[in-house]
Amino acid sequence: MRSPGDRVGVLIVGGGPTGLLLAAELVRRGVPARVVDRTTAPRPPGSRALAVSGRTLMLLDDLGLATEAVRRGHPLRQIEVHDTGGRTAGTVVRLPIDRMPSPFPFTLSLPQPQTEDLLRGHATRVGVPIETGVECVDVHQADDHVVARLRHADGSTQALRADWLVGCDGAHSQVRSTAGIATYGYDLPESFALGDVVTDWARDRAHVQVTFSPAGLVAAFPMPGDRHWRFVANLPDLPGVADNRVAGRLRDPDLASLQRLLDERLPDPPRLTEALWTSTFRTRQRRAATVRRGRVLLAGDAAHSHSPVGGQGMNTGLQDAYALGWRLALVVRGQADASLLDTYAAEREPVADRLLTGTARATRAVTAQHPAARQARGLALRLIAASPPLGRWAAGVFSQLGLGYPDSPLTESEPGHRGRRRGVPGPGALAPDVALATPDGPTLRQATRTPWFSLLLFAGSDRDAARRLRDDAARIRARFGDLVTARVVATTGTGTGGTVLDPTGLARVRYGAAVGEAVLVRPDGYLAHRSTGDHVGRLERYLRAHGITPVPAGAAAPATGAGRIS
């Protein structure tokens, strides 16, 4: 057995997108992390994850990676639905997915290996050690640490102590299993074939193409590269695949099998010239019973796995990492009680429940073949396309920009603010982003970006209010240090000294804020509370109520350590 080595603060098991983003989020807040991954060779060029949501692009933007992701990827702006059978034959429904108020109002087609490459490169640049060929085979918890038994590629083992361990090691998580965290769920009966191919298909490459036929479903996703597409289809009628198993699993389709399938189901089947990667898969709906047990936490597929319909899997895992990173950093830095990590479970476990329910329903809906079910599906799609509110709701779900935490323990309502006008976000909603002085200049989110909490103090055009709020901002800086960055948002002034210039007043309108009102934005971009007075006192009470300890400017931060367990 290797020597135990030094104790680490945070050990992340799993070097996929979720683990890499979590490591980057911790390092961004001054907390070192170590990543181990059992794979030794580069991951295969294909992967099921392809869609990068608008919300995920915002997370990547915080790390300075969004511009490069967009350069590598292919923006998708609409879902085009065709039906070739029954009473709805020939129907085309167009569902826009590019109308959300966001700096990234589209879904990006970018294969998971590319997303992973961006995150790994960033993690390496900021000094995250990533060890491959290292498998976590056992986990044992003590009062103030976790012992992870690691097996290296040469067969040697190592007992490593960590203050915290996060399992990001996929649907078959060894961390989850050895930590004694149960899973529950069920299998869906559907099987699918997937192929990344080269073709000169004439369909619009800004649109996802979905076709329902009497023989089954075909979904086609444009990929980066002029002639690259991904085709996904359910398998019941696929010759040479559905009845052909190798070592207990469905055989991956070859180019000829995929071509036959498309010929049978599409009115204008493309000619496939090359298969870049093919696969088959079954759909399993699983969730961990909890995402936290003592000093062990779970994120990504280790916490939940589900049907890929809707493109939510990798994006949800990345949101797990984003939600966990700031909480765990505060605990490790000694600035919060470990009970803060329970709010991660309180927020993300309901998300996983809704995700499993929603993807199971969607999978059944898109693969349904009964005439009544096909007719109901067509009607539902036409209603969504014809109704702007339903269209916005669907786009919000697809992009994950509509996700919020109104019922979170960290969300506090302000008395008197019930019944705000439509379109104005309440506590728990994602903080709106607004263009400021010029269309090509920084947005409000970019101008107020901070690793910790941000307090927006709205002054409008009232100069007296702006002076009072600047005084509040100075007191907040002195009292809370870097934990809270307070900025005055005003329509007039110089835009210096902690003031953000919003000459059109659009930011105040989008937030529905009165002159003198303050809005607290959490480190992960969601609204925590609003206050109309005593901003310093209200902020103090909020932080202490959630076990977060302010560190005044100039004072020494608590020693980095294991965090107070609860």
N, C-alpha and C positions, 0 to 999 in steps of 0.2 A: 504494500500500500504506500502511496506517495505521502510525503509529510503534509500535515493539515494546511500549512500556509497561513497567511494572514487572514484575519476575519474581515469580511467585506460588509459594507453597509447594505447594499441592495444587490441580490443575485437575481438575474432575469434568465429564466430557462426558456429558450426558443429565440432564434435569430431571424424570424420572419418579420413582416412589416409591423405587427403589433409590438413585439419585443424591442425592435429597433427604435420605433417612435417613442416608446416609454423611456428607453435609455436617453434619447435626445432630450425629452422633456425634463428628466431629472437633472441632466448636466446643465441645461439652460437655467436651472435654479440652484446651481452650485452643489449638487449632490452626485458624487461619482457612482457609477453602476458598472457591473460586470455582466457580460452576456455570454452564455454558453449555448451551443447548438450541436445536436448529435450528427448532423450531416457533415460529410467531408468534401464531397464533390459539389460543384455548382449546381444549383437547382435546374431542373429541366426547363427548356425555353418556353413551354406552354404552361398555362395554369388556368384554373376555372375563373379566378377573379380577373375581370377586365374593366369594369366600370369604376371610375374614380368620381365620387360625388362632388357637388359644389361645396358641401361642408368639409369634406376631406381636403379639397384644395385650399380652403382657408387655414386648416391646420398646417399644411405644408408651407403656406405662405409665412406663417410664424417662424419657420425655420429657414426661410429664404429659398425654398425649393420649388415653389409653385410655378414660377416662370419657366424653369427648366422642364418641369413636368408637362406643361402645356406645349412647350416646343417639341417634346418627344411624342406627345399624344395626338389624338384626333378628336376634336369637339363634336359632340352629338347634341342636336337641338330639338329633335322631334321623334316620337314613336308613331310609326305608320302601320296600321292594322288592316290586313286584308282577310277576306273570307271567301273561300272558293266553293262552298257547298251549302245546300239547304236554302231556306227562304232568304238568308242574308247574303247569298252568293254575289260576289262582286263588290260588296260593301267595303269602303275604305274609310277608316276613322283616323284622324290625325290628332295626336295629343302632344301639344308643345311642352317641352321641358326646359325652355330657355327664358322664362319670363319671371323668375324669382328675383327679388331685389337683393342682389349679391354681386360682389366683384367678380364672381365666377358663375355667371348665369347659364351654365350648361353642365352636362355630364361629360367627362373626359374618358375616351377609350384609350386605355393604357394597360398593357399586360402586366400582371403582378410582378414578374421578374424585373421590369423596368422601375416600378414603384419601389421595390425592395432595393434595387441598385442605388437609387437616389438616397434612400434612408441609410443604407450601409455606408455609402461614401460620406454622408454628413456625420454619422456616428464616428467614423474613423477620424475625420478631421477634428472633431471636438474631443478626441482622446478616449473614446469608449473602447475598452478591450473586448474583442469578439473572438471567442475560442471555438473552433469547429472540431468535430469529432469527439465531443464531450457530451455524455448522456447522463442525465440525473436519474438514478435508479432507485433512490430511497430518500425519504424526508422524515426527519424526527424533530419535534418541537420541544424546546425548553422554555423556561419563563422569559428569558431575555434574549433568546436567539433561536435560530433554526440551524440544524445540521443537515446538509445535503450531501449524500454520497454520490460522487461523480465517477463515472467510468470513462476512461480515455481510450482513444483509438487503439493504443498498444495493449489494451487489456488491464492496465493498472487502474487502481481506484484511489480516490481521495475523499476524505471527510472534510468538508468546507463549512465553516461557521459563517452565518450571515445574520444581520439584524432582521432583514426582511427578505422573503423569497416570493417572486412573482412567476407563476406558470403561464407562459405564452406559447406552450408547446403543442398546440393543435388539438384536434378533436379526440385523439387517443392519448391525451395528456397523462404522462407518468407522474407529474407533480400532483395533479388532481387525485389520481388513484392512490398513490402512496401517502398522501395527506389525509386519506380517509373521507374525501368528499364524494358523496354519491351523485349519480346522474339519473335523470328520468326523462322519458320521452317515448317516441314510437317511430316506426319506419313507415314511409309512404310507399305505396306499391309501384310508383312510376320509376322507370329506368330511362336514361337519356344517353344519346350519343352526342359527342362534341367534336368539331373539327375546325382547326385554323387552316385556311386554304388560300390559294392564289387563284383569282378568277377575274375576268373582265365584265362582270355583271353590271348591267346598265342602271341599276337602282340608285337612288339618291344616297350619296355617301355621308350626308349630314343627318340621316335618319336611321334609327333602329327599325328593322323590317320584321314584322310579325305576321305570319300567315297561318290561318286555321283552315284545314282541309278535311275532307271525310277520312283521309288516311292518317291524319295526325297533325301535330304542331311542328312548325319550323320558325325559329327566331334567328335573325341574321344581324350581326353587329359589325359595322365597318371598323377596321383596325388601322393603326398607323401603317403607312405604306400604301401606294396608289392602288394596288390590286389585292390587298389582303382583307379577308373577311373571316369572321367566326360564325359557324352555323351550329345551332343546337336544336335537337329534335327528340321527341319521345320515341321510344323504341319498339312498340308492339309489332309494327309491320316491317321492320328492317331486315331484309334477307341477309343471312350470313352473320347476323349479330345476335339477335334476341335468343336464338336457340344454340348458340355456339359459345361455350364457356371454356375458360382456361384456368386451371387451379381454383375453381369455384367462383370465378368472377367472369363477367361478360367480356368477350374479346373486343379489343379496340377496333373500330371500323377502319377499313382501308379506303383509298380514294374511290374505288369502283362502288363500294357499298354506299358511301355518302352520295355519290352521283345518282345511283338508283333511287335513293330516298328523295332527293330533291326533284328528280324527274317525276316521281309519283305525286308530290305534294304541292309543287309550285306551278303557277300558270306560265311563268317565264323562267324556267330553270337555267341557272348559269352553267357554263362549261368549266369544270374544275380542272386546272392544269397541274396543281401540285398540292400535296398535303404537308403542311409544316408541322402539325402536331394533331393527334387524335386521341380520344379517350372515351370511356363510358363510365357512368356512375349511377348509383342508387341514391335516393334521398332519405336521409336520416335526420329526424328532428330530436335534438337532445339539449338539455340544459343542466348545468351543475346545480346541486341543491343550494349552494351558496357560493359567492365569489370571494368570501373571506372566512378563513378559519384561523384564528390567532394571528400568527405572523406570516401565514401563507395566503396569497391572493391569486386570483385567476383573471385573465383577460383574453379576449379574442375567442378563437374556436375552442380553447380549453374551457371556456365558460359557457359557450353556446355554439351549436352547429345546426344547420338548417338547409332547406332547399335554396339553390342559387337563384331562383326566380325573383326578379326585382333587383338583383345586383347589390344586395345589402351586406353580404358577409364580411369582406375585408374592410369595408367602410365602417361597419359597426365595431369591429375589433380595434380599428384605429381610434374611434371615439372612446372606447374603453380606456385605451392607453392615455388619451388626452385628459379624460376625466380623472384618472387615477394619479397621473404624474404630479400635479400640483399639490394634491392632498398628501401623497406619500413624501414629497419633498419637505413640506412643512413639518411632518411628524419626525422625519429623520433629522432635520435641523434643530429639533427641540422646540419649535415654535407652535406646536399643536399637540393636543392629546391624541392618542391613537384612536379614540372614539370617532375622530373625524373620518377615518376610513370606513366606518359603518355607513356613512352617507353615500359613499361610492356604491355599496351594495344596495342601499335604499333607492338609488336612482337607476342603476344599470340593470338590476334584476328585473324590474318591470319592463324595461326596454326589451330585454331578452324574451320575456313572456309574450309581449305584443309581436315581436319579430317571428317567433315560432308559430304563433296563431295565424298571423298575416301571411307568411310565406306558404304555410300548409294550405290555406284557403286559396291563395293565388295559384299554387301548383295544381290543385284540383280543378280550378276554374279553367285554366288554359289548356288542360289536357282532357277536359270533358268532351265526350262524343255523343251523348244522348241528345236527340233533337231539341228537347225542351231546355236542356242545359245550354246548348249552343245558342238558342234563341235568347235566353236570359242574359248570357254573356254579351252578345251583340248589343242588346238593349242597354245594358249597364255601361258599355264603352261609349255608346252614342250619347247617353246622358252626361257622362263626364266630359266628353268633347264639346257638348252644347252649353254646358253650364260653367261660366267663369269661376264661381266659387268652388265647384267640384274640381275643376281643372287645376286651380291653385292648390287645393288640398292634395291632389294626386302628385303634382309636381313637388310639393313640400315633402311628401313621404319619400318619393323617389330620390330627391336630392339630399335628404336628411336635414334640410334647412328648416323644416317645420317642426323638428323635434324640440321639446322643451321640458322643463321640470317644475311645473306649477305646484305639484304636491310634495316636492322635496323638503326634507328637514331644513335645508339651507335657504329655502325661499320664504321670505317674510312679506306679507301683504301690508300695505299702508292703509289705515282706516280712512274712509272717505273717497277711496279711489276705485271702488267697484263700479262697474258700468262705464268704463272708459269707452270713448268712441271706437268704432271698428277700425282696425289697422294699427292701433296704438298698443305696443307691447306692454304686458304686465309682468310682474316678478315671475321668474322662471322661464321666460321666453328668451330666445337668442337675441342678443343686443343688435339692433339694426346697424347696418353700415351705410354711410352717407358720403357722397362726393362733397368736398369742401370748396375751396376757392376756385379751382379750375378743373375741367373734366379730366385732365391728365395728371393732376396733382394727387397728393395723398388723400386717402379717404379718412373718415373719422377713426375707424378701427386702426388704420396704419399710424395715424398721428398720435394715438393714445396707447399704443401697444406697450405692454409691460408684462413681465412674467407673473406678476402677482395681481392684486386687486386694483381696479381703476374706478375712481369716483368722478363722475361728470357733474359739474356744477353749472347750471344753465342760467346765463345772465341776459340773454337776448340783446336788446339795444340799450338796456338800462345801465348807465355808467355807475350810478351809485351801487346798484346791485353787484356789478362786476367788482367794485372795490371791496365790498363786504365779503364776497365769495373768494377773492384773492387772499384776504386775511384768513378765512377759513382754511384755504388750501395750505397756507404757511403753517397754521397750527396743526393740521393733519400731518404734514411732513415732519414737524418736530415731534409729534406724539407717536406716529406709527412708522417712521423711517421709510424704508423701501417697500414695506408690506402693502401700503396703499399709496398710489399715485393719484393726486387730486389735480384736475385741470378745469379751468373755467372755460366754458364754451360761450363765446360772445359774437354778435354780429358786427361789432365795431371794435376798433383798437388796432394794436400792432401785431398781434399774434405772437408776442414774446412773453417771457416771464411766466411760463406755465399756462398761458392763455391760448386756446385753439380758436382760430378765426373761422367763423361760419357766416360769411357775408350774406347769404340768401336766407338764413334762418331755417334752412331745411332740416338740420339736425334736431332743432327744438321741436319742429312740427312732427317729425317722424317718431320722436320719443314722447310726444304729447306732454311735454314738460312745461310747467309754469315758470315764470321768472323767479329765480331763487330756489328752484327745486333741485335736488341732487338725486342721481341714480348711481347705485353701486353695481359694477360689473365684475363678476367673478373671474378668476384667472382663466377659466375655460370659455369665457365669452357669454355667459348667461346672466340675466339680470337677477340680482340678489334681493334688493329692496329699493324703494324710493323714500325720500324724506323731504319734508317741506320746511323744516327748521331744526335747530340744534344738531347740525350735521356731524359735529365731532362726537357729541355724546351718543347719538344714535349709532354711529360707526363703532364706537367702543363697546356698546352693549351688544351689537350684532356679533362682533368677533369673539368676545368673551363667552357669549351664549353657546358658541360652537367650538369652544375649547382652543381657540386660536389666541396666542399671546403676542401682543404688539411689542416691537423692539424700537424704542425711541431713537431718533437720528443721533448718531455719535456714540450710542451705547453698544457694548459688545453683544453680539448675538449669542444665544445659548450654545453650549458646546454641541457639536454634531454627535448624535448618539443613536441609541436604539429606539428612542421614543417611549412615551409612557403607555404601557400596554393596558388594554381594558377589554 
